[in-house]
Amino acid sequence: MTVDILRGVLGWCAVINMGLLLWWFLFLVFAHDWVYRMHSRWFKIPVETFDATHYAGIVFFKIAIFVLNIIPYFALRIVT
């Protein structure tokens, strides 16, 4: 695998992951009640815990995207 291929893979992974993150965020903003009803059928949790869990998940996912995709992508851009 060449550096150009790896850089391309990291770039597209970052784009796809940011799209998933945006989809998750928009789903919680515009369909919060529906998503909560769906999850509360499986797990009996209060809405505050639901919101905190999703917020923590979004934060973790965003940090993972930066650490695992975007920073290595820019490091390869700088090196080559």
Steps between C-alpha positions, in 0.01 A plus 500: 500500500644832398481822697261648242257211541518522879442874487198446276358233728542722807342795320195303388466334842495846657233621255281193554540513878419872512189426293395233751565740785290768333221248435504394867490862618219599262297194594523594868415865432205451267366160612597497868164382630473219246855380567439514875177300467679237294783466751278514806317191377821302542659685791302663780704819533398856581531761227789675680706179498409443135616850404821473704583161349450621145695819567791297641482265200509789255797654682688168504427439131615851406826460693557159339447649153757770569757271660464204263418668167556874474827542690673207319366633167653843559822346632533308171420819306779683682756220461443437128 
